[in-house]
Amino acid sequence: MKAIWIDRKPEAGTVYTFLNRSWSIVSTLVFIALVIYALSPELQGYYYTFLSLLVLLQLADMGFGSVLTQFCSHEWAHLRFDENGAVVGSPEAKARLASLVDIGFRWYGVAVMVFFVALGLGGDLFFATQAGSENIDWRLPWWLLAGFAAFCLLLVPVTSLLDASHQVALSQRNQLAANVVASFAGWATLGLGGGLYAVPVVFAGRAVLGHALNTLAARPLLRLRHGRDRASAIDWRREFWPQQWRIFASWTAGFLVFQSFTPIAFKLSGPVAAGQIGIMVQAFHAVNQLASARLTVDQPKMGALAAKGDLGGLRALVRLAIGRNILVSAILAAAAVALVYGIQAFAPAIGWRFGSLPAFTLFVLAAVLYQVSNVETAAVRFQKKEPFVTAVFVSAILVVLGNLLVAAYGDAAWMAVVFTAVSLFVLVPWVHAIYRRHMVPG
């Protein structure tokens, strides 16, 4: 297949990204229903705590994947695919892209092994010290999950290369196929009484099928590694690492801002409260990710505009993206609240598993608020800048301290108030101020 067909259909990336995110929403809803049907309230808490801890997968690459996409998109501004699917254009840009391919696979080869050991042992210790854990079959599912989640890291460099070279449609189509297969496998596992084994089954499907499809699609780019020119190679320590460590610091703090709820509730309020908070957090991420679907396509364009110094074009793209994302997220948030309200009103025996309706509402409304900062951070980062570390770390401290207080001395549902307040009054306005400062020509 010739890769250049995507350049002639730029909206294909948006369509497949939206379909992929839409499938994630459908899959999440089915999983919520099956979890409530097939798992006890305690197992529901373990299930969503598994998922929360897996967000550490985003930290395992230390920001490498995001920076790899940024750097590759800058080089791709001077490259293209010819009619045979070969990479052509500036020899210097081609050599630098080849060095990025080489750096990426070296990095992730080590990251897979380190992540498996660290996540497996850390999670084992976390769950083993929980009261009542001896009555739950969690250890083997957890270690299987750690293995398949680590393997998922190998998807990151390939996906980054495809996205940066404007092959988002191909990348998202492959991920959609893998996600559909994985979802059906996970649903079957839950429905047949597999319990917590459903989580590693899902990640196995995503990792194996997703990696196979994307690697096949990225062959023209991966071949560059064998003909790289060391004289023109990117210096990882001097050029790449300064951006990477800042991204990693921001993502580490971001994990605490967006994912600390369920593990804290699990430890301080118990598995039942963690299960309720877990559903709320899943709803937040579902609305946030589906509303931001087009941003996956826009980001490489942001990198190309930044590489050409076209800040006017970049600002116009940002305004368009923010307006579109806010509209979509508002519709999704309203639908989510209406759905939970209906379930709690007409099926209260099931509805209590979703937790407090006001808390649920605050979480999904926060997803609307974050559409502004989602776009603005992408616009700045794709200029090869990362000035958000302090803002995210301050927000993380506030969120974690607030979560610890409400979980230890009150109702864990108050975590929604903590999250919304910090987002509304600290993180989002701070990010906007940073964006305005970095969109002025230097």
N, C-alpha and C positions, 0 to 999 in steps of 0.2 A: 504494500500500500504506500502511495506517495504521501509524505507528510504535508506537502504544500497545499493540499485541498482545504485545510483548515483556514489558511490565510484568505481564501476566497469566500469563506462562510464565517465571518467573525462572530456572528450571533450564535453559532453552534455551541461555543463554549458556555455561553449563558444558559442555553437550553439544557445542556447535559448537567451543568452545575446545579441548576434549579431542580431538575429531576432527581439528582443524587440527594440533595438536601431534602426534597419532598419525600423521597423514599425513607430517609432517616426519620422524618416525622411519623410516617405511617408505621415504620418498624418500631419506633419508640412507643407509640400508642398500643400496638399489639403486645409488645413486651410488658408494658404496664398492666394490661388486662390479664396476661398469662401469669405474671408474678403474683398479682392479687389472688388469682384463682388457684395457682399450683403451689405457692409457697406460704409458709406461716408468716405472721408479722415479724418474728425474729429473723427468719431466713431472708425476708425482704430487706431487712437492715443490712445483713451481710452482703446481699446482692448489690445494693447501691453503694456500699462502702468499697466493694471490689472495684466498681466503676470509677469511684472518686479517686482511689489510689492509682488507678491506671492513667490518670492525667499526668502522672510523673513521666509517662512516655514522652510527653512534649518537652520535658526538661532534660531527658536523657541525651539528646543531641546537642545540648548546651547552645541552642539557638542556631545551630549550623544550617539546618534546612532553610530557615527563613532568609539567612544571609546569602546562602547559595543561590536562591531564586533571585535575590536582589542583584548580585554580582553577574549572574548569567544573563539577566534581562538587559543589563548595561552593555554587555558584549554583543548580545543578539541585536541590538540597535544597528550594528554594522554588518550583520550576517543575514543569510536567508537560505531556504532550501531551493535547489534547482529543480528542473522538471523530473529528474531521476531520484529526487529525495536526498541528494548529497548536500552537505553544508558547504556553502561558498560565500565569498565576501572578503573582508579585510583579513590578510594573513596574520596580522598581529592580534586581532580580536579572536580569530580562530585558534591561535596558539594559546591565548589566555583562557578561552573556554575549555580547551583540552586539558589545561592544568587544573581547572576547577573540577572537571570530571574525575581526574586522578585523585585530587585532594579529598573529594567527597567519598569515594569508595574506600580510601584508606581510613578515613575518620570513622565511618559507620562499621567497618569490619571490627574495630576495637570496641565501639560503643555497644554493639549487640551483646558481646560477652560480659562487659562490665555491668550493663543494665540488668541482664538476667540474674546475675549473682546478687546485686544490690537490692533489686526489687523483691526477689524471692526471699532472701533472708530478712529484709526489713519488714515485709508483709507478714512473714511467718511469726516474727516476734510480736508484731502489733496485735494479731488475732489470738496468739497463744496466751497473752496476758489478759484477755477479756474474760470476765466472769461468765461461766456457762459454756465456754467454747469447746469444752471436752464433749459436749452433747451434740455438736454440730459437725457434719462432714465437710470441712472446709479446706483441709491441708492439701490434698491431692489436686482438687480443682484450682487452688491458688497457684501451685507450682506449675501446672500445665498452662495456666494463664500467663504466668511470668515468661515462660518459654516462647509462646506464640506472640505475646506482646513484644518481646525483644526482636523476634523475627520481623515484625512489622516495621522496625526501624530501617530495614533494607529497602523499603518502599520509598523512603523520604528522598534520597538523592535522585532517584529516577523520576519521581513526580516533580521535583524541583526543576530538573532539566526540561521536561515536557512543558511545564507551565511557562517557564522563562522563554522558551522558543515558540510561544503562541500556539501550542498544541494542547490547550486547556480542554478542548472538546474531547480529544482522544483520551487524555488522562482521566477526565471525569466519566467518560463512557465506560472505561475499564473499571474504575472504582465502583460505578453503579452496578455493573455485572457482579463484581465480587461481593458487594454489600447485599444484593438481593439473595444470592446463594447463601451467604453467611446468615442472613436473617431467617430464612426458611429452616436452615439447619438448627439455629438456636431455638426457634419456636417449637420445632419437633422435639428437641431435647427437653424443654420445659414441659410440653404437653404429655410426654411419655414418662414423666417423673424423674428426669435427670437432675433437677435441682440446680445447684450452683455450677454444675458442669456445663450449663448452657453458655456461660460467659466465655470460657476457653474455646468452646466449639465455634462461637461467633468470630473470635479473633483468629482462629485457625483458618476459617474460610476467607476472611479478609486478607490475611497475610499471604497464604499460598497462591490463591487465584489472582489477587491483585498484583503480586510481585511478578507472576508469570506473564500476565497480559501487558503490564507497563514496560517490563524489560524488553519484550518483543517489539513494542511500539517505539522504544527509544534507541533501537540498534544504530541508526545513523549517527546519533550523538555519542553513544558509548564507544563507537569505533575511533573517535577522536583521541581517546586515551592512548592508543597504541602508536600514534604518530605525533605525540606532543613535542614541542620545541622548548627545551629547558631554558634557553636564553630569554624567551619571552614569557615564561611562566609567572603566574601570580605568586607573590611572596606571602604565604599564609600568615606568618608572624607579623609582618609589617603592614599588610593591607587588609587581611581578612579578620585576624584575631581582634583588633581594636573594636570592630563593629560587633563581632560575635559575642564577646564577653558582656557587652552592654545589653544585647538582646537576651542573653542567658539570665542576667541579673533581673531584667524586667519580667521575663517569663517566670522566674522563680517566685518573685513577689506576686505576679499575676495568679499563680497557682493558689497562693494564700488568699487572695482577694476573691477568686471565683470558685474555689474547690475545697476550702477548709471546712465548710459547713457540715458535711456528712461525717467525716472522721471525728470531728469534735463532738458532734451530737452522739455518735456511736459510743465514744469513751465516757462522756459525762452524763448523757441522758438515756443511753441504752439503745439496743438494736431497733426497737419499735419506733422511737422518735427519729432515729437515723433513716429508717425506711420512708417516713413521711417527708423529711427534709430532702431525701434523695430524689423523690418524685418532683418536688418543687424545683430543685436545681436542674433536673433533666428538662423540665418545661422551659426554664430560662434559656438553656443552651439550645433547645430545639427552635425556639422563636428567634434567638439571636443568629444562629447559623443559617437558617432558611432565609431570613431577611437579608443576610450578607452574601447570599449566593453569587450575585453578580460581581462582588468585590474580588473573587478569585480570578475573574477575567480582567478586571480593571487594573490589578496590581502590576502585571508586566507592562501594561501601557503607561502606568505611572513611572516605572523605571526607565522606559524609553524616553518619555517626555523630560524626565530629570536629566538623563544623559545628554540630551540636546539643549538643555538650559531653558526649556519652554515652560516657565512657571505660570504664565498666563493660561496656557492650555491645561496645566495640571490643576490650577484653581477651578477652572470651569468643570473639569471632570469630577472634582471633589464635590462641588455644589450639586451636580446632577446625581451623584451616587448617594449623598446624604438624603436628599428629598425622596428618592426612590425607596431607599432602605427604611426610612421612617414610616412611610405609607404602608409598606408590606408588613413591617413588624407590628404596627398598630392593629391591623386587621387580624393578624395571627394571635396577638395577645388577647384581643376581645373574644375571639373564637375559643381560645383555651379556657378563659375564665367562665364563659357561658357553658362549656362542656362540663367542667368540674362542678359548677353550681347545679346543673341539671342532675348529675350523678348523686350529689349529696342530698338534693331535695327529694328525688324519687327512689333512690337506692341507698339509704343511709348506712345499711349494714356493710356496704362496700365503700361508700363515700368517705368514711372516716380514715381510710387508709391513705387518702390524699392530704391529710392534715388540715390545718386552718385555711379557710377560703380567703380571708384577708391577707394572710402571709403568702399564699399562692399568688394572689393578685399582684402584690408588691414585687415578687420575683419576676413575673412576666412583663410587668410594666417597666422594670429596670432594663429589660432587653430592648425596649423602644429607645430609652435614653442612650444606650450604648451605641446606637447606630452612628451617632455623630463622632464619637471618639474612635470607633472602628475604622472609619474612612480617613479621619485626620491622621491617625497614627500610621496607617499604610502610606499615605502621601509623603510623610516625613521620612519614614524608614526606607522607602524606595528612592530616596536621595542619598542612600548610604549613610544615614544618620540615626542615632539612637539616643535622644535627649530625655527619655521618659523614665529613667531609672529611679530618680529621687521621688517623683510623683507616685509611681506604683509602689515603692517601698513604704512610703508614708501611709498610703491607703491600705496596704497589707497589714501594717501594724495596727491601725485603727480597726479594721475588720476582724482580725484575729482576737484582739483584746475584747472587743465587743461580743464576739461569738463565745469566747470563754466565759465571760460574765453571765450572759443570758442562759447559757447551757448549764452552768453550775448553780446558779441562784434563781433561775426563773424558767419560763417556758421556752424551749428551743425554737418555737415558731417566731420569737422576737428576733431571730437572726435575719429575717427578711427586712425588719426595720433598720437594723444595723447596716446591712448591705446597701439598701436604698439611700440612706442618709449619707453614707460615705461616698457613694457614687454621685449623688446629686450635688453635694456641697464641696466635695474635695476633688475626686479623680477626674470627672468629665470636664469641669471648668478649667482645671489645671492643664489637662491635655490640650484644650482649645487654645489656651494662652501660648503654650509651646508651639502649636501648629502655626499660629499667626506670626510668631517670631521667626520661624524657619521658612516661611513662604515669601519672604522679602528678598529680592536679589542681593547677593553678597558682594 
